[in-house]
């Protein structure tokens, strides 16, 4: 999939997904005409000059979103440090930053997913919780890789999948993770008997929980097909039942994929919302238990004293 960074006259920036180069054409003139028809007025000279400023021959129809985000970051960062002469540096800095961010996120995400999988499956099969067992670790890691690898595979075999499926969930899930981290920090503060400082995490946690849960609800149940996954699914499912083809689909097969992708999105969004709600419920119980005792309960395991040498 291709992405291009668009900036409206009002200063609002957005990502516009482009599935094939033919959507905007391969020349600056064709791209400018097409993008301008969407309401984001831009000239061929602007596109050509922007590519030159970042040290590239073209910024049109570049594979993936990393180059496009880098262009946007370079434009913003050079605005207050370095000007146009530094855009090339900021562009390539952003590319490097994104590559490292993606690699470290996939690495950390896979590790955390493995821990969670082993913990959940271990509730049914206790030996699977043993993280010193290489077989358990390999199985847990394989399952975690299969989960995110599915979306990579989908993006290869399905031009309407991959990042198209994940992107609408990214903003909600990213901030939900922050909310859950703050929930954990709040519980730890109460268990450490430092509840007088808990407001530091409770305030942003409450704000993030309200925002993300509201956003998640809208992404699932909003009646507008432009917002709600289920409404979008019903729109395309109804058209599919009547053998109609709606853009961006080009055939019946792609119509079916859009319906399936919307189902995946709605399911994932529901699981994310349920996870945050479950975290809040269990956190409330943990805080009540912590307040019911005068002892510090932050330690999850028994302290074992080391033998004196």
JOHUWO-V553753 format. One record per residue. N is the residue number from 1. SS is DSSP state (H for helix, E for strand, C for the rest). PHI is phi in whole degrees, -180 to 180 (NA if undefined). Layout:
N;SS;PHI
N;SS;PHI
This chain:
1;C;NA
2;E;-109
3;E;-129
4;E;-135
5;E;-87
6;E;-118
7;E;-130
8;C;-82
9;C;-64
10;C;-81
11;C;93
12;C;-87
13;E;-99
14;E;-153
15;E;-100
16;E;-117
17;E;-74
18;E;-127
19;C;-83
20;C;-144
21;H;-58
22;H;-62
23;H;-63
24;C;-112
25;C;87
26;C;-110
27;C;-115
28;H;-62
29;H;-66
30;H;-65
31;H;-65
32;H;-62
33;H;-64
34;H;-68
35;H;-65
36;H;-63
37;H;-68
38;C;-85
39;C;104
40;C;-109
41;C;-68
42;C;-151
43;C;-107
44;H;-59
45;H;-63
46;H;-65
47;H;-65
48;H;-66
49;H;-66
50;H;-64
51;H;-63
52;H;-66
53;H;-63
54;C;-96
55;C;81
56;C;-118
57;C;-78
58;C;-155
59;C;-118
60;C;-90
61;C;53
62;C;-78
63;E;-67
64;E;79
65;C;-93
66;H;-60
67;H;-62
68;H;-68
69;H;-62
70;H;-63
71;H;-63
72;H;-63
73;H;-65
74;H;-63
75;H;-63
76;H;-73
77;H;-65
78;H;-70
79;H;-67
80;H;-119
81;C;-150
82;C;105
83;H;67
84;H;-62
85;H;-65
86;H;-102
87;H;-62
88;H;-62
89;H;-64
90;H;-64
91;H;-62
92;H;-74
93;H;-63
94;H;-65
95;H;-60
96;H;-64
97;H;-60
98;H;-65
99;H;-61
100;H;-66
101;H;-62
102;H;-64
103;H;-63
104;H;-70
105;H;-67
106;H;-63
107;H;-64
108;H;-65
109;H;-62
110;H;-67
111;H;-62
112;H;-64
113;H;-61
114;H;-63
115;H;-59
116;H;-66
117;H;-63
118;H;-65
119;H;-69
120;H;-69
121;H;-66
122;H;-64
123;C;-67
124;C;-100
125;C;-119
126;H;-49
127;H;-60
128;H;-71
129;H;-75
130;C;-69
131;C;-81
132;C;-84
133;C;-87
134;H;-63
135;H;-62
136;H;-62
137;H;-65
138;H;-65
139;H;-65
140;H;-63
141;H;-65
142;H;-62
143;H;-64
144;H;-64
145;H;-67
146;H;-63
147;H;-62
148;H;-82
149;H;-67
150;H;-59
151;H;-70
152;H;-65
153;H;-63
154;H;-62
155;H;-67
156;H;-81
157;H;-86
158;C;-128
159;C;-64
160;C;-101
161;C;-106
162;C;58
163;H;-64
164;H;-61
165;H;-77
166;H;-80
167;H;-56
168;H;-61
169;H;-94
170;H;-62
171;H;-60
172;H;-67
173;H;-66
174;H;-62
175;H;-78
176;H;-65
177;H;-62
178;H;-64
179;H;-62
180;H;-66
181;H;-63
182;H;-70
183;H;-62
184;H;-61
185;H;-62
186;H;-64
187;H;-62
188;H;-62
189;H;-61
190;H;-67
191;H;-69
192;C;-83
193;C;63
194;C;-113
195;H;-62
196;H;-67
197;H;-99
198;C;-64
199;H;-61
200;H;-62
201;H;-99
202;H;-66
203;H;-61
204;H;-66
205;H;-62
206;H;-63
207;H;-63
208;H;-66
209;H;-64
210;H;-63
211;H;-64
212;H;-72
213;H;-68
214;H;-65
215;H;-63
216;H;-61
217;H;-62
218;H;-66
219;H;-65
220;H;-91
221;H;-111
222;C;-57
223;C;-74
224;C;-82
225;C;-61
226;C;-76
227;C;-121
228;C;-82
229;H;-64
230;H;-67
231;H;-66
232;H;-64
233;H;-64
234;H;-64
235;H;-62
236;H;-76
237;H;-66
238;H;-66
239;H;-65
240;H;-64
241;H;-64
242;C;-97
243;C;61
244;C;-95
245;C;-116
246;C;-107
247;C;-65
248;C;-87
249;C;-65
250;C;-117
251;C;-155
252;H;-64
253;H;-60
254;H;-70
255;H;-61
256;H;-64
257;H;-67
258;H;-64
259;H;-62
260;H;-65
261;H;-62
262;H;-64
263;H;-65
264;H;-62
265;H;-61
266;H;-63
267;H;-66
268;H;-63
269;H;-63
270;H;-63
271;H;-64
272;H;-64
273;H;-63
274;H;-63
275;H;-65
276;H;-66
277;H;-62
278;H;-62
279;H;-60
280;H;-65
281;H;-67
282;H;-66
283;H;-65
284;H;-61
285;H;-63
286;H;-66
287;H;-67
288;H;-63
289;H;-67
290;H;-67
291;H;-72
292;C;-83
293;C;-134
294;C;-91
295;C;-91
296;C;-74
297;C;-118
298;C;-71
299;C;-80
300;C;-89
301;C;-126
302;C;-71
303;C;-72
304;C;-109
305;C;-71
306;C;-81
307;C;-69
308;C;-69
309;C;-85
